[in-house]
Amino acid sequence: MHTLITGAASGIGKATALRLAKRSSITIADKNGDGAKAVAHAINAGGGKAQAFSVDVTDPAAVEALVADTERDLGPLDALFNNAGINLRGPVLDIKEDEWDLMMNTHARGMFLIAQNTLRGMVERKTGMIVNTSSDFAVIGVPNLGSYCAAKTAIYAMTKALALEFAPHDIRVNAIGPGPIDTPILRQNRKPEEIEASLAANAARTPLGRLGKPEEVAATVDFLLSDRASYINGQLIQPNGGCVIW
Ligand SMILES: NC(=O)c1ccc[n+]([C@@H]2O[C@H](COP(=O)([O-])OP(=O)(O)OC[C@H]3O[C@@H](n4cnc5c(N)ncnc54)[C@H](O)[C@@H]3O)[C@@H](O)[C@H]2O)c1
């Protein structure tokens, strides 16, 4: 098996790369090239097979080259985990156009570009599995996270459309909707003095009373990218400690 994971230099993507490496070759793609190399090094040192690419998922030429290069080196892609993401907070009245574009480009455009390039080969081979990282916030509104909510809902919407369009080719496409997971993104664009209170507030809003671990999300993705999930398609699966129940 060969799996491409974006945003795999850190957090959820990294935990998933380390877990899946036990049964798959891993292509690690991240705009943080040094972080990507470190994860690939850890996998290779542990007896797995991994390759790192420094790629911005919003760049069409870079994404096309990524998929072509890694399929040449490690073979056809069986699985894709579209996971790169960022967080920007603030009142909608203060969002700048370039911030809106960065949010939508990183999540919606990035997911689309990677999926399109990967799906071409999957369709030819009539097999494939894709998981896209959406969020709990795709299905609930959250103040001061307008652009993030919009981007994550776009990913969920595209997941449903892809699931229906590619099911005839035996390709399954699902989304995950994590709750608050203890990764660097929860600290991103926050003042240092705000971080502890914000982490505590996130833990408190979770019925299980704690933040999730990246490894707990990795376990969900591992399941979805396996035959154990062979009849799960077009779903939003939520490792969220019970934060959103609907
Ligand atoms: N941590 C949470 O609470 C949480 C909850 C719901 C959803 N998510 C989503 O999970 C995904 C992973 O986030 P995480 O929590 O592991 O955070 P993280 O910051 O640890 O990891 C995100 C990774 O994405 C990479 N990235 C960002 N923009 C990129 C780009 N344009 N091209 C390539 N790589 C890029 C970063 O360099 C980083 O390595 C994101 O999509 C995030 O929105 C996280």
The ligand as an SDF file (V2000), in Angstrom:
LIG
                    3D

 44 48  0  0  0  0  0  0  0  0999 V2000
   -6.2500   20.2020   16.1450 N   0  0  0  0  0  0  0  0  0  0  0  0
   -7.5580   20.3810   16.1000 C   0  0  0  0  0  0  0  0  0  0  0  0
   -8.1810   20.6910   17.1190 O   0  0  0  0  0  0  0  0  0  0  0  0
   -8.3080   20.1830   14.8200 C   0  0  0  0  0  0  0  0  0  0  0  0
   -9.7070   20.0210   14.8790 C   0  0  0  0  0  0  0  0  0  0  0  0
  -10.4140   19.8460   13.6900 C   0  0  0  0  0  0  0  0  0  0  0  0
   -9.7390   19.8300   12.4830 C   0  0  0  0  0  0  0  0  0  0  0  0
   -8.3730   19.9980   12.4690 N   0  0  0  0  0  0  0  0  0  0  0  0
   -7.7130   19.9700   11.1670 C   0  0  0  0  0  0  0  0  0  0  0  0
   -6.7430   18.9330   11.1850 O   0  0  0  0  0  0  0  0  0  0  0  0
   -5.7510   19.2090   10.1760 C   0  0  0  0  0  0  0  0  0  0  0  0
   -4.3800   19.0050   10.7760 C   0  0  0  0  0  0  0  0  0  0  0  0
   -4.1830   19.9900   11.7590 O   0  0  0  0  0  0  0  0  0  0  0  0
   -3.3350   19.7390   13.0890 P   0  0  0  0  0  0  0  0  0  0  0  0
   -4.2510   19.9530   14.2230 O   0  0  0  0  0  0  0  0  0  0  0  0
   -2.5620   18.5020   12.9840 O   0  0  0  0  0  0  0  0  0  0  0  0
   -2.3860   21.0460   13.0330 O   0  0  0  0  0  0  0  0  0  0  0  0
   -0.8250   21.2350   12.7470 P   0  0  0  0  0  0  0  0  0  0  0  0
   -0.6090   22.6840   12.7050 O   0  0  0  0  0  0  0  0  0  0  0  0
   -0.0610   20.4180   13.7340 O   0  0  0  0  0  0  0  0  0  0  0  0
   -0.6120   20.5800   11.3030 O   0  0  0  0  0  0  0  0  0  0  0  0
   -1.0020   21.2200   10.1150 C   0  0  0  0  0  0  0  0  0  0  0  0
    0.0690   20.9590    9.0590 C   0  0  0  0  0  0  0  0  0  0  0  0
   -0.4060   21.4720    7.7970 O   0  0  0  0  0  0  0  0  0  0  0  0
    0.6890   22.0690    7.1420 C   0  0  0  0  0  0  0  0  0  0  0  0
    0.2140   23.0380    6.1370 N   0  0  0  0  0  0  0  0  0  0  0  0
   -0.4850   24.1790    6.3620 C   0  0  0  0  0  0  0  0  0  0  0  0
   -0.7100   24.8320    5.2050 N   0  0  0  0  0  0  0  0  0  0  0  0
   -0.1410   24.0580    4.2180 C   0  0  0  0  0  0  0  0  0  0  0  0
   -0.0220   24.2030    2.8080 C   0  0  0  0  0  0  0  0  0  0  0  0
   -0.5410   25.2700    2.1590 N   0  0  0  0  0  0  0  0  0  0  0  0
    0.6170   23.2490    2.1120 N   0  0  0  0  0  0  0  0  0  0  0  0
    1.1650   22.1840    2.7630 C   0  0  0  0  0  0  0  0  0  0  0  0
    1.1040   21.9980    4.0910 N   0  0  0  0  0  0  0  0  0  0  0  0
    0.4540   22.9390    4.8200 C   0  0  0  0  0  0  0  0  0  0  0  0
    1.4750   22.7250    8.2700 C   0  0  0  0  0  0  0  0  0  0  0  0
    2.8160   23.0490    7.8750 O   0  0  0  0  0  0  0  0  0  0  0  0
    1.3870   21.6850    9.3710 C   0  0  0  0  0  0  0  0  0  0  0  0
    2.4730   20.7690    9.3200 O   0  0  0  0  0  0  0  0  0  0  0  0
   -6.0500   20.6330    9.6870 C   0  0  0  0  0  0  0  0  0  0  0  0
   -6.7400   20.5590    8.4650 O   0  0  0  0  0  0  0  0  0  0  0  0
   -6.9280   21.1980   10.7800 C   0  0  0  0  0  0  0  0  0  0  0  0
   -7.7570   22.2380   10.3090 O   0  0  0  0  0  0  0  0  0  0  0  0
   -7.6510   20.1500   13.6040 C   0  0  0  0  0  0  0  0  0  0  0  0
  1  2  1  0
  2  3  2  0
  2  4  1  0
  4  5  1  0
  4 44  2  0
  5  6  2  0
  6  7  1  0
  7  8  2  0
  8  9  1  0
  8 44  1  0
  9 10  1  0
  9 42  1  0
 10 11  1  0
 11 12  1  0
 11 40  1  0
 12 13  1  0
 13 14  1  0
 14 15  2  0
 14 16  1  0
 14 17  1  0
 17 18  1  0
 18 19  2  0
 18 20  1  0
 18 21  1  0
 21 22  1  0
 22 23  1  0
 23 24  1  0
 23 38  1  0
 24 25  1  0
 25 26  1  0
 25 36  1  0
 26 27  1  0
 26 35  1  0
 27 28  2  0
 28 29  1  0
 29 30  1  0
 29 35  2  0
 30 31  1  0
 30 32  2  0
 32 33  1  0
 33 34  2  0
 34 35  1  0
 36 37  1  0
 36 38  1  0
 38 39  1  0
 40 41  1  0
 40 42  1  0
 42 43  1  0
M  CHG  2   8   1  16  -1
M  END
$$$$
